[in-house]
Amino acid sequence: KPVETRLATLEGPWEVAFQPNRGAPPKLTLPALISWHEHPDAGVKYFSGAGTYTKTIQAPAEWFRSGSRLWLDLGDVKNIAEVTVNGNTLGILWKAPFRIEVTNALKPGANTLEVRVTNLWVNRLIGDQQPDAKQKFTYTAQQFYRADSPLLPSGLIGPVQLVSSAVK
């Protein structure tokens, strides 16, 4: 049976670039991972679409032991994530556990991690119902949500961890 070791929790700031023309700012820095619906900026709070999280991580040489496999565990994601490491797209994760092998993509030293997360459009529909909404971004034939409908968690919520597994 494989033995797992948590190598790192990827805390601290993440750069997030949002899909254009959907109400969110083009880019922002999150000091820590939070759900978009908890962000103070209404453009982020009510955003629906894809946001790309970017972070540079340092991988020490001791992570790359013979016989070990490296995994990126995204923790909680709402709702779909596409993972890219150093420009190599590794796959799309659509259900828990949001975990993908990164053994052949990571290298000792600096690595660029991108996680493109796409959420549901519920929060945007609710945002468009707000009395102070200056612009509507969605259209539906029937209104399914009101201004006071509860928002859904969205984005990369984490915690994001790097894990090593090896057969002992």
C-alpha positions in Angstrom: 0.0 0.0 0.0 1.4 3.5 -0.9 2.5 5.7 1.9 1.6 9.4 1.4 3.6 12.4 2.6 2.4 16.0 2.4 5.2 18.0 1.0 3.7 21.4 1.0 0.6 23.4 1.3 0.5 26.2 -1.3 -0.5 29.1 0.8 0.0 32.8 0.3 -0.9 34.9 -2.7 -2.4 33.6 -5.9 -2.8 35.7 -9.1 -6.3 35.2 -10.7 -7.2 36.3 -14.2 -10.9 36.4 -15.0 -12.6 35.7 -18.3 -13.2 39.2 -19.9 -16.5 41.0 -20.3 -18.3 39.2 -17.4 -18.1 41.8 -14.8 -15.0 40.8 -12.9 -11.7 42.8 -13.0 -9.2 41.4 -15.6 -6.8 40.4 -12.8 -6.3 40.4 -9.1 -4.2 39.0 -6.3 -5.8 36.9 -3.6 -3.8 37.0 -0.4 -5.3 33.6 0.4 -7.8 31.2 -1.3 -11.4 32.1 -0.8 -14.6 31.4 -2.6 -15.4 34.0 -5.2 -18.8 34.6 -3.5 -17.1 35.8 -0.4 -15.0 38.5 -2.2 -15.9 42.1 -1.5 -15.7 43.1 -5.2 -19.2 42.6 -6.7 -17.6 41.7 -10.0 -15.9 38.7 -8.4 -18.7 37.9 -6.0 -21.2 37.5 -8.8 -18.8 36.2 -11.4 -19.6 33.2 -13.5 -17.1 31.8 -16.1 -13.5 30.8 -15.9 -10.8 32.2 -13.6 -7.2 31.2 -14.0 -5.1 31.0 -10.8 -1.3 31.2 -11.3 1.4 30.6 -8.7 5.2 29.9 -9.0 6.3 27.1 -6.6 9.7 26.0 -5.6 10.3 22.3 -5.7 13.3 21.1 -3.7 15.3 18.3 -5.2 14.5 15.9 -2.4 10.9 15.8 -3.6 12.1 13.8 -6.6 13.0 10.5 -5.0 13.2 7.3 -7.2 9.9 5.4 -6.9 7.9 8.3 -5.6 4.9 9.8 -7.4 4.0 13.5 -6.9 0.4 14.6 -6.8 -1.3 18.0 -6.7 -4.4 18.0 -4.5 -6.5 21.1 -5.1 -8.8 20.5 -2.1 -12.2 22.0 -2.7 -13.0 23.3 -6.2 -16.3 24.7 -7.5 -16.8 23.4 -10.1 -14.3 22.2 -12.7 -10.5 22.7 -12.8 -8.0 22.3 -15.7 -4.4 21.9 -14.4 -1.3 23.1 -16.2 2.2 22.8 -14.9 5.1 24.5 -16.7 2.9 24.9 -19.8 1.9 21.3 -19.9 -1.8 20.7 -19.6 -2.3 17.7 -17.3 -6.0 17.2 -17.4 -9.5 18.4 -16.2 -10.8 17.5 -12.8 -14.6 17.6 -12.4 -15.3 15.7 -9.2 -13.7 15.1 -5.8 -11.0 14.2 -5.1 -9.6 17.1 -7.2 -6.2 15.4 -7.4 -3.8 14.9 -10.4 -0.4 13.4 -10.8 2.4 15.9 -11.5 5.4 13.6 -11.3 6.5 14.2 -14.9 5.5 17.9 -15.1 7.3 19.3 -12.0 11.0 19.9 -12.0 13.5 20.8 -9.3 13.5 24.6 -8.8 10.8 27.1 -10.0 7.6 25.8 -11.5 4.6 27.6 -12.9 1.3 26.2 -11.7 -2.0 27.3 -13.5 -5.4 26.1 -12.4 -8.3 27.3 -14.6 -11.6 27.0 -12.7 -15.0 27.3 -14.2 -18.0 27.7 -11.9 -21.8 27.5 -12.5 -23.7 30.6 -13.7 -26.0 30.8 -10.6 -24.1 33.7 -9.0 -24.1 35.7 -12.2 -27.9 35.2 -12.5 -28.3 36.4 -8.9 -25.9 39.3 -9.4 -27.9 40.5 -12.4 -31.0 40.7 -10.1 -29.4 43.1 -7.7 -31.2 46.4 -7.5 -27.9 48.3 -8.0 -26.7 46.2 -11.0 -25.7 48.7 -13.7 -25.3 46.0 -16.4 -26.8 42.6 -16.9 -24.6 39.9 -18.2 -27.1 37.0 -18.6 -30.5 36.4 -20.1 -33.0 33.7 -19.3 -36.5 33.3 -20.5 -37.6 32.6 -16.9 -36.1 34.0 -13.7 -35.0 31.1 -11.5 -33.2 33.3 -8.9 -34.0 36.5 -7.0 -31.6 39.2 -5.7 -31.8 37.5 -2.2 -31.2 33.9 -3.4 -28.2 32.3 -1.7 -24.9 32.5 -3.6 -22.9 29.3 -4.3 -19.3 28.7 -3.4 -17.1 29.2 -6.5 -13.5 29.0 -7.6 -10.4 27.3 -6.1 -11.1 27.1 -2.4 -8.3 24.7 -1.4 -6.3 23.9 0.5 -3.9 23.2 -2.3 -1.3 20.6 -1.4 1.6 18.7 -3.0 1.7 15.1 -1.9 4.3 12.4 -2.5 3.3 8.7 -2.6 5.7 5.8 -2.5 5.3 2.1 -2.0 7.2 1.1 1.2 
